[in-house]
Amino acid sequence: MLKIGLGYDSHTLVAGRKLILGGVEIPSDRGLAGHSDADALLHAVSDAILGAVGAGDIGVHFPDTDPAYSGISSMVLLERVKKIMENKGYCLNNIDATVILEKPKLVDYFAPMVANISRLLAVDASSVNVKAKTNEGMGFAGRGEGIAVIAVVTVIKKTGR
């Protein structure tokens, strides 16, 4: 059985934080505000996976009120999401994600983002797609106040389960 999940995340850009997307540190004068490392790309992917397998969202599993998740790498959270997916009897088929931001340009960072995600989720890199779009100056992302990410995943029920 094939299932689809949709994930969305957004964070405000602030001074004094590293900008981390897809587990890659991007040179920038501002980073994303958040309880964890605020990797909006991995948060959206995690929510999409959790949604596809009917397991809530990252806020349910990793609440921002829990000090255990303060500053935690979203790569660690995604690894835990993978275990939830597997425990429900699913494996990942593919990911398509769009990062919405005005700057910095991400084209030079797509390959390492894809490599991180595919390695962690144990899928071929051809099953992971990351792209970026500007918001043409509109809204919070267009004004450079933050970054938003939309992710879609498909998962497949493992045979015999």
Beta strands, then each sheet from edge to edge (+ up, - down):
strand 1: 2-15
strand 2: 19-21
strand 3: 24-26
strand 4: 30-32
strand 5: 90-100
strand 6: 128-133
strand 7: 146-157
sheet 1: 4+ 1- 7+ 5- 6-
sheet 2: 2+ 3-
end
